[in-house]
Amino acid sequence: MSKPVIGFAGMTHLGINSAAAAAGRGFDTVCFDADAAGIARLKSGTLPVVEPGLPELLEQNKSRITYTADGADLKRCGVVYIAADVPTDDQGQSDLSSIRALIDTVAAGLGREAILVILCQVPPGFTRSLALPKERLYYQVETLIFGRAVERAMHPERFIVGCAEPDRPIPQAMHAFLSAFSCPILPMRYESAELAKISINCCLVASVTVANTLAELSERIGADWSEIIPALKLDKRIGPHAYLAPGLGLAGGNLERDLATILRFSEATGSEAGLVESFMQNSRHRRDWALRTLHEQVLVENSKAVIGVLGLAYKENTHSTKNSPSLALLARLAPWRVRVHDPVVPASAAAHPDVTGCVSALEVAKGSDALVIMTPWPVFRDLKPDQLARAMAGRAVIDPYRVLDGKAVAAAGLDYFTLGVPPIRASHNTPLPSKGRG
């Protein structure tokens, strides 16, 4: 049997990364989106997302990729994925109207034997509710991560496949495609697969919540959470890949959406979900760590402080700002002047009345009374503490993700604040560099 042609409908983050991986595994791939202007940009090499390795993967496999705004081009595909990102509001509610419209468009032009796979995340019950032939309708769990999407798409840990009848063999075309990735394939009923994605994220949230809770306690009692993490990962019940790094609550939107989905289903079915409510409460508390630290250490004594903020994206190596802790912080700093820099996101993304965009991280530090590193971009690791000390007007460096070496920052004459450890104060014997605003 010749390799099936694989189609992807919806050229947002999920669709373009998944399509690139299909082409990278040697399959002819059709990339469809009704937005003709967006397709034209893709053809010219202009991508709608930022992901390490994505431009290179697409360029290496361009001979296998067809970009089209004509749904009829999907007719030659043996498998077509509905792969558009699902819009989610600030309350974690997903708007599925555009996904339903896309499904209708694609289904109308499918070949007689083609398999339709819902790849975008939908709530339990969605796939079965579609008025489509169930023997050709599947749901597949996506587990891409912003900033690591290419790696995850090319080397998945497993495929979770929702089926009308899990005991029946997966259709040959779909099985041929999935088998090319050399990972386990787990068929299950539609609702189990839809809930599996939520379950994965819920377990991640539990780990994040544990890390955030105990990291805060570490800050208060003189412990260092980073010293405790290796001990936990050597426990077989927890494991070496456990997600134990503390953070500023839950960000990005997907985790909050899944928690909100659990709460809605629990209310509708009468099941108990107090644990999920506590996850959300902990996230809201931890989200404001940087703001509390700023107020306690700088703003309470300096009402005219200038705040430098490094990073606007919700995490490194991505353009996404959905539920960005940095943007949330900036929205709460309206009374103060702020200076910002992000390698990808423009300063205009900040909802702030007095924001200055800077061309570099060091330029942000110049004249700032406090420097806050809100996105751990790798380039920020190259900052030299002594240069920061000379540039800054104040002495507070707030670095929740430990981008910088706290001891080196303190040795340069600055106070260092991070998650999971008490403040590292500048030595009283360290002379402060001459400072000034510029």
PyMOL commands that set and color helices and strands:
alter all, ss='L'
color gray80, all
select helices_A, chain A and resi 13-24+36-43+54-60+62-64+71-76+97-108+126-129+134-136+149-154+172-179+190-221+225-233+254-269+274-287+289-299+325-331+347-349+361-365+378-382+385-391+406-411
alter helices_A, ss='H'
color red, helices_A
select strands_A, chain A and resi 6-9+29-32+65-68+79-82+115-118+137-140+159-163+185-189+306-310+337-341+355-357+370-373+396-398+415-417
alter strands_A, ss='S'
color yellow, strands_A
deselect
rebuild
show_as cartoon
